[in-house]
């Protein structure tokens, strides 16, 4: 019988994807890619918002902390327990070369012979020059306003030498107070004047206000601090602080209970001089704003800062901070 050879290799026809299958695959891929991109954009937006609010939290809380710490020690004069004036604190140096003088009588760096020495004073800012030493304060359109505040005191810790005794010579760069419970002397750096059982403290005079700085294409509000060394010098300390506002808690009947909180614009000369009333506390309002706008965000909020309320309509995120500070030195008999 004749054998028939059979080819064991069979040939199959190869076929690709059809056009419909390709279109379906691309459609599914685009849907998946869109989902991934949506998640990515959402994460990016969330990260941006979180970063923005983190910046606001940090700046606002730092501003509240700085102002609170200064106000807590306002009118603190070391061991001296009386009223800070020339009847017991004498002599005092001549005014520094660059001096900031607030409104009213006896509102310079050191006490003078006439009037009550103002260790705390504030004002609503209606011009770029709210004090003689300031020329660049930001001026907003009412009802939105910011304040200026000045605080005088000494640093909380006395100066001591290596053996923990009061220093006999002070380093350059600041003014100082040497005091005991009955009186003292304010003096320029150098040899400490003789005051029986006296301790030495660094004298401080601080001023806070808001100005605007140009950073790139943006106008950025900045909290400024004026600090007395041998003259008054100013420096920016916190970016993004748009408004600082203060209301002063007055005791008008001598019972050590606050009768009303009053804004600076409504304070009288007697209020500042503690004549017929005493400032027992200060409410602080700080409005923090992002330094750059977010064009994907619109802010139409209304912010209430005590007696002041205003609305915005822009692309900046903001947070409002508030704190009430008791002025322990306002009615204390001894420290």
C-alpha positions in Angstrom: 0.0 0.0 0.0 1.2 3.4 -0.9 1.8 5.7 2.1 0.5 9.2 1.9 2.6 11.9 3.7 0.6 14.3 5.9 2.1 17.7 6.8 1.9 17.9 10.5 2.4 21.7 10.5 -0.9 23.4 10.0 -1.1 27.0 9.0 -3.4 29.4 10.8 -4.5 32.8 9.6 -3.4 35.6 12.0 -5.8 38.4 12.8 -5.4 41.8 14.7 -7.9 43.8 16.8 -10.8 45.1 15.0 -11.4 48.9 14.8 -14.3 48.6 17.2 -12.1 46.8 19.8 -9.4 49.5 19.4 -11.9 52.2 20.0 -13.3 50.5 23.0 -9.9 49.9 24.5 -8.9 53.5 24.0 -12.2 54.7 25.5 -11.6 52.6 28.6 -8.0 53.8 28.8 -9.1 57.4 28.6 -11.7 56.9 31.3 -9.1 55.4 33.6 -6.6 58.1 32.8 -9.2 60.8 33.5 -9.9 59.2 36.8 -6.2 59.1 37.7 -5.8 62.7 36.6 -8.9 63.7 38.6 -7.5 62.1 41.7 -4.1 63.7 41.2 -5.7 67.2 40.7 -7.8 66.7 43.8 -4.8 65.7 45.8 -2.9 68.7 44.5 -5.8 71.1 45.3 -6.1 69.6 48.8 -2.3 69.9 49.3 -2.4 73.6 48.2 -5.4 74.4 50.4 -3.8 72.6 53.4 -0.5 74.5 52.8 -2.4 77.8 52.6 -4.3 77.3 55.8 -1.1 76.0 57.5 0.6 79.3 56.5 -2.3 81.3 57.9 -2.4 79.3 61.2 1.4 79.8 61.7 1.4 83.5 60.9 -1.7 84.3 62.9 -0.8 82.4 66.0 2.7 83.8 66.0 1.3 87.4 65.8 -1.1 86.7 68.7 1.8 85.2 70.7 4.1 88.2 70.1 1.4 90.8 71.0 0.1 88.8 74.0 3.6 88.4 75.5 4.3 92.1 75.2 0.9 93.2 76.6 1.2 90.8 79.6 4.3 92.6 80.7 3.1 96.1 79.8 3.9 98.6 82.7 6.2 96.1 84.4 9.1 98.0 86.0 11.1 95.4 87.8 11.2 95.7 91.6 9.5 99.1 91.5 5.8 98.9 92.5 4.6 102.5 92.1 3.5 104.7 89.2 6.3 105.2 86.7 6.9 108.9 86.7 9.6 111.5 87.6 8.5 111.6 91.2 10.2 108.3 91.8 12.1 107.4 88.6 14.7 110.1 88.3 16.8 111.0 86.5 16.0 109.7 83.0 18.1 110.2 79.9 17.5 112.7 77.2 15.2 111.5 74.4 16.9 109.2 71.9 18.0 110.6 68.5 15.1 108.9 66.8 12.1 109.0 69.1 8.5 107.9 68.6 6.0 110.2 70.3 2.4 109.2 70.6 -0.6 111.5 71.0 -1.3 113.4 74.2 0.9 114.8 76.9 3.9 112.7 78.2 3.8 110.0 75.6 7.4 109.8 74.5 10.1 107.3 75.2 10.8 108.4 78.8 8.6 110.2 81.4 8.5 114.0 81.5 7.5 116.3 84.3 4.1 117.1 82.9 1.2 114.7 82.7 0.6 111.0 83.2 3.3 108.9 81.5 1.5 106.6 79.0 2.9 103.1 79.1 0.1 101.9 76.8 -1.4 103.8 73.9 -3.1 102.9 70.6 -4.7 104.5 67.6 -6.7 103.6 64.5 -4.7 104.2 61.4 -6.2 106.8 59.1 -3.0 108.0 57.5 0.4 106.6 56.5 1.9 108.7 59.4 0.0 107.7 62.6 3.1 108.7 64.6 6.0 111.0 64.0 8.4 108.1 63.3 6.2 106.2 60.9 5.6 107.1 57.2 4.4 103.8 55.6 1.5 102.5 57.6 -1.2 100.8 55.4 -4.4 102.8 55.1 -7.5 100.8 54.2 -10.9 102.0 53.0 -13.4 102.2 55.8 -15.0 100.2 57.5 -11.8 98.1 57.2 -9.1 99.6 59.4 -6.0 98.6 61.2 -4.5 99.9 64.5 -1.2 101.0 65.9 -0.2 100.1 69.5 2.8 101.1 71.7 3.9 99.4 74.8 6.5 100.4 77.4 8.0 98.1 80.0 11.3 96.4 81.0 12.4 92.9 80.1 11.1 90.3 82.6 14.5 89.1 83.8 17.1 91.3 85.6 20.7 91.4 84.3 23.1 89.5 86.5 26.8 88.7 86.3 28.6 85.4 86.3 28.1 85.0 90.1 24.3 85.8 89.8 24.7 89.3 91.3 23.3 92.5 89.8 25.6 93.8 87.0 27.7 96.9 87.6 28.1 97.8 83.9 25.6 97.3 81.1 26.4 96.4 77.5 25.9 98.9 74.7 22.9 99.0 72.5 20.0 99.6 74.9 18.7 101.8 77.7 18.3 100.3 81.2 16.4 100.8 84.5 17.9 100.1 87.9 15.2 100.0 90.5 14.2 98.9 94.0 10.7 98.9 95.5 10.7 102.7 96.1 12.2 104.1 92.9 14.9 103.9 90.3 16.9 105.5 87.5 16.7 105.1 83.7 20.2 105.3 82.2 22.1 104.9 79.0 24.5 101.9 78.6 27.5 102.0 80.9 28.1 102.2 84.6 25.0 101.3 86.7 23.9 104.3 88.9 23.8 103.6 92.6 20.4 102.5 93.8 20.2 100.7 97.2 19.3 97.1 96.7 18.6 97.8 93.1 18.4 95.4 90.2 19.0 96.2 86.5 16.5 95.6 83.8 16.6 96.3 80.0 14.2 99.1 79.1 11.8 98.5 76.2 9.5 100.6 74.0 7.7 98.6 71.3 5.4 99.8 68.5 3.3 97.5 66.2 1.5 98.4 63.0 0.8 97.0 59.5 2.4 98.1 56.3 2.4 96.7 52.7 5.5 95.4 50.9 5.9 94.6 47.2 6.9 91.0 46.8 7.1 90.1 43.1 3.8 91.1 41.6 1.9 91.1 44.9 1.3 93.6 47.7 1.9 91.7 50.9 0.7 93.1 54.3 3.4 92.8 57.0 3.3 93.2 60.7 6.0 95.7 61.7 7.7 96.0 65.1 9.4 99.2 66.3 12.0 98.4 69.0 14.0 100.8 71.1 17.7 100.2 71.2 19.6 103.5 71.5 17.0 104.8 69.0 13.8 103.5 67.6 14.2 101.0 64.7 11.6 99.2 62.7 11.7 95.8 61.1 9.1 93.4 59.6 8.4 90.4 61.8 5.5 88.5 60.2 4.2 88.4 56.6 0.6 88.1 55.8 -0.9 90.0 58.8 -3.5 92.2 57.2 -5.2 93.8 60.2 -4.4 94.2 63.9 -7.2 95.7 66.0 -7.5 96.2 69.7 -10.3 96.9 72.2 -9.4 98.1 75.7 -11.3 96.8 78.7 -12.1 99.7 81.0 -13.0 99.6 84.7 -14.9 102.9 85.2 -16.1 102.5 88.8 -13.1 101.1 90.6 -14.4 97.7 91.4 -11.8 95.8 89.3 -14.4 94.6 86.9 -14.5 95.6 83.2 -17.5 97.7 82.4 -16.8 98.0 78.6 -14.4 97.2 75.8 -13.6 100.3 73.9 -11.8 100.7 70.5 -8.9 103.1 70.3 -10.9 105.6 68.2 -13.3 106.0 71.1 -10.7 106.2 74.0 -10.4 109.6 75.7 -7.3 111.2 77.1 -8.5 110.3 80.6 -8.9 106.6 79.6 -5.3 106.5 78.4 -4.1 108.3 81.6 -6.1 105.9 83.9 -7.9 109.0 85.2 -11.4 107.9 86.4 -11.0 104.6 84.7 -8.4 101.8 84.5 -7.4 99.7 81.5 -7.6 96.1 82.9 -7.5 94.0 79.7 -7.0 94.2 75.9 -8.8 92.2 73.3 -6.6 91.4 70.3 -7.9 90.8 66.8 -5.5 89.6 64.1 -6.6 89.0 60.5 -4.1 86.8 58.7 -4.1 86.7 54.8 -2.2 84.5 52.4 0.7 86.3 50.7 -0.4 85.1 47.2 -3.9 84.8 45.7 -5.5 81.5 44.6 -7.4 82.2 41.4 -9.4 79.0 41.9 -10.7 80.3 45.2 -13.1 83.2 45.8 -13.4 84.7 49.3 -16.7 86.5 50.0 -16.6 86.2 53.8 -17.5 88.9 56.3 -15.0 89.3 59.2 -16.1 90.7 62.6 -13.3 92.3 64.7 -15.1 93.6 67.8 -16.7 96.8 66.8 -15.5 96.5 63.2 -17.1 94.4 60.5 -16.2 94.3 56.8 -16.6 92.0 53.8 -14.2 91.0 51.1 -14.5 89.8 47.5 -11.1 88.5 46.2 -8.9 85.4 45.8 -7.1 85.5 49.2 -7.7 83.0 52.0 -7.9 84.5 55.5 -8.2 83.4 59.1 -9.3 85.6 62.0 -7.6 85.1 65.4 -8.6 86.7 68.7 -7.3 86.7 72.3 -8.0 88.6 75.5 -5.1 89.6 77.6 -5.4 90.6 81.3 -3.0 93.4 82.2 -1.7 92.1 85.5 0.3 95.3 86.2 -2.8 97.5 85.8 -3.9 97.1 89.4 -1.2 95.2 91.2 0.3 96.4 94.4 3.5 94.4 94.2 5.1 91.9 91.8 
